[in-house]
Amino acid sequence: MRLDKFLKVSRLIKRRTLAKEVSDQGRITINGQQAKASSTVKEGDELTIRFGQKIVTVKVEKLQETSRKEEAAEMYSVIKEERIQETE
């Protein structure tokens, strides 16, 4: 499955256009490798996403073409979540 579609279907990022922008800005890695929106995501992959002041690492549990709100969280599990300290 494409990275941008996975992010939208799993509701990690609300809109696919936003998911595409974030990945094309180089703020997402798959298993430590820089990822683009068109990168392929497989079950077992580890995604690291940088949102503003926070870095979230998740493991892909399963892939679905569509999901309801209740099912979306089952598609991944959060490994760690950390805040980025601002340097002044």
Rosetta blueprint (number, residue, H / E / L):
1 M L
2 R E
3 L H
4 D H
5 K H
6 F H
7 L H
8 K H
9 V H
10 S L
11 R L
12 L L
13 I L
14 K L
15 R L
16 R H
17 T H
18 L H
19 A H
20 K H
21 E H
22 V H
23 S H
24 D H
25 Q L
26 G L
27 R L
28 I E
29 T E
30 I E
31 N L
32 G L
33 Q E
34 Q E
35 A L
36 K L
37 A L
38 S L
39 S L
40 T E
41 V L
42 K L
43 E L
44 G L
45 D L
46 E E
47 L E
48 T E
49 I E
50 R E
51 F E
52 G L
53 Q L
54 K E
55 I E
56 V E
57 T E
58 V E
59 K E
60 V E
61 E L
62 K L
63 L L
64 Q L
65 E L
66 T L
67 S L
68 R L
69 K H
70 E H
71 E H
72 A H
73 A H
74 E H
75 M H
76 Y E
77 S E
78 V E
79 I E
80 K E
81 E E
82 E E
83 R E
84 I L
85 Q L
86 E L
87 T L
88 E L
